[in-house]
Amino acid sequence: MAEQKAYYSVFGLKDGIVWLATQQRKPVRSRTWGRPQIDEDGIYSWFVDKVGDGENMTDQAKVAKGTTIATCLNMKRVVREQVEPRLAALAQQVSALRVQLNRIEQKLGEKE
């Protein structure tokens, strides 16, 4: 079965954390809104929270929002603490290999 692209309208925070996503049909061009801007994740509509919006939310929505934000912040921390140092080490190794490869290519060029 072929995968189909999904499209979302999301509620999020200013820093990009999405705390609620609703799947929608593919947006179409309209006279009023023009061509929809769809990002690589399929998000085409953002509703950014404003200060005080939480006062109108149900208790369930507050729990869902808090849980989602906490999970996102924890994932950012894990990536920052565990993945970034490994990527930096790999980048240094690739850089060293590039220098070594350049030296080898220069020596091969001199022999010809």
C-alpha positions in Angstrom: 0.0 0.0 0.0 1.4 3.4 -1.0 1.9 6.0 1.6 -0.2 9.2 1.3 0.9 12.6 2.4 -1.0 13.9 5.5 -1.8 17.6 6.1 -2.2 19.2 9.4 -3.6 22.3 11.1 -1.7 22.8 14.4 -1.8 24.7 17.6 1.6 25.6 18.8 3.9 27.9 20.7 6.1 30.7 19.4 9.2 28.5 19.6 7.7 25.9 17.3 6.4 23.3 19.8 3.2 21.8 18.5 0.9 20.8 21.2 -2.2 19.9 19.2 -2.4 18.7 15.6 -5.6 18.0 13.6 -5.4 16.1 10.4 -7.2 17.9 7.5 -7.8 17.4 3.8 -5.2 18.7 1.4 -5.7 22.5 1.3 -6.5 23.9 -2.1 -5.8 27.3 -3.7 -8.6 29.9 -3.0 -9.3 33.4 -4.1 -9.2 34.6 -0.6 -6.1 32.9 0.7 -4.2 32.1 -2.5 -1.9 29.1 -2.7 -1.5 27.4 0.7 2.1 27.2 2.1 2.7 23.6 3.2 5.9 22.8 5.0 7.9 19.5 4.8 5.9 18.0 7.7 2.5 18.7 6.0 1.6 21.6 8.2 -0.2 24.4 6.4 -2.0 26.2 9.2 -0.5 27.4 12.5 -2.4 28.9 15.4 0.1 30.4 17.8 -0.8 30.6 21.5 -1.1 34.0 23.0 -0.6 34.9 26.6 -3.8 34.1 28.5 -5.3 31.7 26.0 -4.9 28.9 28.6 -7.6 30.4 30.7 -10.3 29.3 28.2 -9.1 25.8 27.9 -10.7 22.7 29.3 -8.8 20.7 31.9 -8.2 17.9 29.4 -6.7 20.4 26.9 -4.5 21.8 29.6 -3.2 18.4 30.5 -2.6 17.5 26.8 -0.8 20.8 26.2 1.4 20.4 29.3 2.3 16.8 28.6 3.2 17.6 25.0 5.3 20.6 25.9 7.1 18.6 28.6 7.8 15.7 26.1 9.1 18.1 23.5 11.4 19.9 26.0 12.7 16.6 27.3 13.4 15.4 23.7 15.3 18.6 23.0 17.4 18.0 26.1 18.2 14.4 25.1 19.2 15.5 21.6 21.4 18.3 23.0 23.1 16.3 25.6 23.5 12.9 23.9 23.3 13.3 20.2 25.0 16.7 19.5 28.3 15.7 21.1 28.4 12.5 19.0 27.7 14.4 15.9 30.4 16.9 16.7 32.9 14.0 17.1 31.8 12.5 13.8 32.2 15.9 12.1 35.8 16.2 13.4 36.6 12.7 12.1 35.2 13.5 8.7 37.2 16.7 8.6 40.4 14.8 9.5 39.6 12.2 6.8 39.1 15.0 4.3 42.5 16.5 5.1 44.1 13.0 4.8 42.4 12.4 1.5 43.6 15.8 0.1 47.2 14.8 1.0 46.8 11.5 -0.7 45.4 13.1 -3.8 48.2 15.6 -3.9 50.9 12.9 -3.7 49.1 10.9 -6.4 49.0 14.0 -8.6 52.8 14.6 -8.0 53.7 11.1 -9.2 51.8 11.4 -12.5 
